[in-house]
Amino acid sequence: NLLLYSTAVKASDLSLTLPMLALSPLFLLITSPLMIGEFPDAGGLFGIVLIVAGSYALNLRRRADGVLAPFRALLDHKGPRIMLVVAFLWSLFAHIDRMGLNVSTPIPWIFCAFAATTAFLTPLVLVRSKAPLGQVRRHPREIFAAGLCESISLSLQMVALTMAMVPYVIAVKRLSAVFGVLIGTLIFRESGLAE
């Protein structure tokens, strides 16, 4: 899933790609009842509708092409198509996290999950990279800072998953799409901030 995410982000503007992640709570409406027997109440459903509406609003400039044009705009590009697959997979993995947390606690669960990810990705990095440790040597502080932020973020997410329904936690997590669009505009000078 991390490979698909990276491919999607490289393929298209963040302002088009990241909003697709906002659709994962919509997928959770299907996967939650099937995998763990949870379904949000009316207020939760309304919140999820607002998240999907936010994705729609990101492409309002194309509304003259029809009601579904903003969603077609997202799917016209390779990055958003790949990110749609990522959103679906994350809707499955969120439940796997909840199941893991039912038999463990947040820190050991994160350690096991990322140990497995590391074991899978390390051979790929060694095979596909010309200098696998070069970036680590050139940017140790940046890599450490990114790892620290990610570990804090995941720890808080796992704690939240023990306290609330999976669709609610993931819906709040999807606010990252808003921050991604802001970063895309302010740092990478991408267009579309008005929407």
C-alpha positions, -999 to 999 in steps of 0.1 A, spaced: 0 0 0 29 24 7 43 17 -27 9 26 -43 6 57 -22 41 69 -33 34 61 -69 1 81 -68 17 111 -52 45 112 -78 20 108 -107 -3 138 -101 -7 171 -82 -13 167 -45 -45 188 -49 -59 161 -72 -44 130 -56 -48 134 -18 -86 142 -19 -92 106 -30 -81 95 5 -112 113 18 -133 86 2 -119 59 25 -146 66 51 -172 59 24 -156 25 18 -157 20 56 -195 21 54 -192 -12 35 -162 -28 52 -170 -19 88 -203 -39 91 -187 -69 72 -154 -70 91 -161 -59 126 -199 -53 129 -197 -15 132 -219 11 115 -221 48 123 -252 66 136 -270 93 116 -245 120 128 -216 99 117 -232 93 83 -237 130 79 -200 136 87 -189 111 61 -212 128 35 -195 161 43 -161 146 37 -172 132 3 -187 166 -5 -154 183 4 -137 161 -23 -164 173 -47 -157 209 -38 -121 206 -47 -130 206 -84 -160 230 -85 -143 249 -113 -154 220 -136 -191 220 -125 -202 234 -159 -194 200 -174 -221 183 -153 -228 172 -117 -203 143 -118 -175 163 -136 -155 170 -104 -153 132 -97 -144 126 -134 -117 152 -130 -102 133 -102 -103 101 -121 -89 115 -154 -54 114 -139 -33 84 -130 -25 96 -95 -61 99 -83 -70 65 -98 -41 48 -79 -50 67 -47 -86 55 -50 -72 19 -47 -51 31 -17 -83 45 0 -101 12 -4 -71 -8 9 -68 16 39 -105 10 47 -95 -27 50 -63 -21 70 -80 1 95 -101 -29 105 -71 -51 107 -56 -25 130 -87 -27 152 -85 -65 153 -49 -64 162 -56 -39 190 -83 -62 204 -55 -87 212 -27 -63 219 -20 -27 229 -11 3 206 27 3 208 34 -35 204 8 -36 176 25 -7 157 59 -23 162 47 -56 148 29 -40 119 59 -19 109 84 -47 115 65 -67 89 64 -37 65 102 -32 70 109 -68 63 88 -66 30 102 -33 18 139 -36 26 146 -61 -1 128 -39 -26 149 -9 -16 181 -28 -18 172 -42 -53 157 -10 -68 180 17 -54 214 26 -67 226 38 -33 202 24 -6 219 41 23 228 73 4 197 93 14 200 82 50 236 95 51 228 127 34 196 135 53 197 118 88 179 147 106 151 149 81 146 111 81 147 110 119 121 139 121 98 122 96 101 89 115 94 106 148 63 124 135 50 92 119 55 72 151 37 98 172 9 100 146 4 63 144 5 59 182 -23 84 186 -43 68 158 -41 34 175 -51 49 208 -80 66 191 -91 33 175 -94 18 210 -117 46 220 -140 52 190 -155 35 160 -132 29 131 -152 50 106 -151 80 130 -114 78 136 -105 75 99 -129 103 89 -111 127 113 -78 114 100 -88 123 65 -85 160 73 -50 153 61 -64 159 26 -71 195 35 -35 199 48 -21 182 18 -39 206 -6 -26 236 15 9 222 13 6 216 -24 -5 252 -29 19 269 -5 50 249 -11 47 233 -45 27 262 -61 -1 240 -73 -34 255 -84 -69 249 -70 -68 265 -36 -100 285 -41 -120 254 -44 
